[in-house]
Amino acid sequence: MAGLKRRVPLHSLRYFISMVKFAAQKKILQRLESYIQMLNGVSVTTAVPKSERLSCLLHPIIPSPVINGYRNKSTFSVNRGPDGNPKTVGFYLGTWRDGNVVCVQSNHLKNIPEKHSQVAQYYEVFLRQSPLEPCLVFHEGGYWRELTVRTNSQGHTMAIITFHPQKLSQEELHVQKEIVKEFFIRGPGAACGLTSLYFQESTMTRCSHQQSPYQLLFGEPYIFEELLSLKIRISPDAFFQINTAGAEMLYRTVGELTGVNSDTILLDICCGTGVIGLSLAQHTSRVLGIELLEQAVEDARWTAAFNGITNSEFHTGQAEKILPGLLKSKEDGQSIVAVVNPARAGLHYKVIQAIRNFRAIHTLVFVSCKLHGESTRNVIELCCPPDPAKKLLGEPFVLQQAVPVDLFPHTPHCELVLLFTR
């Protein structure tokens, strides 16, 4: 009948979305292969080859075991809501370019757990009774800023409040910390059942623990998670995949593609809390992890010790500074498999140089949540012919397999796991 919308079965909708995601990943790989072919002297008339066939094996998407409420970490903004109230906690809707951005509550979002939305709503209640204004724009003053909520599969909840101190004295800051602490322990916010509350004084958009320490107002200093038979410790600012059940599928996929054995050294670059390396430690001779955040490295070391893993070592610092020296200390005869899981900004070119020029690395697994920009350049530099001008002297890698893993239901994004060999 006219005016009536045909209902689409949910399983059909999910299948359609999966098809769309798969097509997007295939298009990315087609474009990537065309660039590599051009660098290798193959004539390609367009940026994307006319043939839809890929040189590498593209596997079907591995679906997330959890579809709704899967996020274990959510960061909420503070800004003006649809009603104009500047003390609204949620996510941005609209575009800054068009000047129609508003902050809306998260209740309608299917990927946000109810617990996260609950904490955000109570933070909003707190803000609206606070005499201090929110910090909407840094140069315009204000104090209260973002809220980050982390949860684990056991239901433990950590909240982190970001606060711009402006010119408040230490005594005045102490008062505000006590007020928000009281609100979540004995006030209305006690309904959230927080297991820990952190407070960070931040004068920048983003601050690490080293730049501005996370101050524990009450509760447990860490969150713990069970993953791949490991108990994992997670600090407030440590990176951990936002979909725990999906992360298990991702890390199993990485493990299968590495093909490690008891004679292999596993090099885990941008290792975060070390889960990939530690989950494979029993199958390798040694695990070497590199991570920028000191807190994450401390988590990795704790996880190794707690789980009785003795063949791992983790290094703190920039991979481009640590990796060359670390590789020089290894014998050329040792077989090394490298795993890289960089942030969206990709790997520093010196890391690519070190990987290319160290001949013992014969297998590389590259995990990317967004294969664009610098990450694309990373792959091209891994696979291009030797280039003395760029100090890429080692033999090029060849892309063999690609596995999309859907860690982000209700979004167009996937993690893409790439296997390179040489």
Number of C-alpha atoms within 10 A of each C-alpha: 5 4 5 6 7 7 6 8 8 9 9 10 11 15 11 12 16 20 14 13 19 22 12 15 21 19 16 16 21 21 16 20 22 21 22 20 17 14 15 12 9 11 10 13 10 10 13 17 18 11 7 10 11 15 13 17 14 18 13 13 19 18 18 21 17 16 19 15 16 22 25 22 21 21 17 24 23 26 26 20 20 15 10 11 13 19 26 27 30 26 19 20 13 11 10 10 7 7 8 11 17 22 24 21 19 21 16 9 14 15 21 18 19 14 20 27 21 16 25 30 20 19 25 19 17 18 21 16 9 15 7 12 15 23 23 19 11 14 8 7 15 17 20 23 26 23 24 20 23 22 23 17 14 10 13 18 24 25 26 22 23 24 22 21 19 15 10 11 10 10 8 11 15 11 12 15 17 11 14 20 19 16 17 22 19 10 13 14 22 15 13 18 15 22 18 22 24 23 20 21 21 21 16 11 11 9 16 17 16 10 12 14 14 23 16 17 17 16 13 15 18 18 19 17 17 13 16 18 8 16 16 23 24 25 19 23 15 19 18 18 16 17 23 22 19 24 23 19 19 25 21 15 16 22 18 10 19 20 12 21 16 11 13 19 25 30 23 24 27 23 28 26 30 31 26 25 29 31 18 22 24 16 18 21 17 22 27 21 29 26 24 16 22 19 22 25 25 20 22 27 22 18 22 26 12 13 14 10 17 14 15 21 18 23 21 17 16 16 21 18 12 15 22 17 11 15 18 11 8 13 9 13 8 13 19 25 23 22 25 21 19 19 14 14 12 20 21 16 17 17 19 19 21 23 22 23 19 17 17 18 23 17 22 25 23 21 24 21 20 18 22 15 11 16 22 19 18 20 23 19 22 24 24 19 18 17 12 9 7 11 15 22 17 19 17 20 23 19 22 14 18 24 24 26 25 28 30 22 24 14 11 13 17 25 22 21 22 24 23 23 17 15
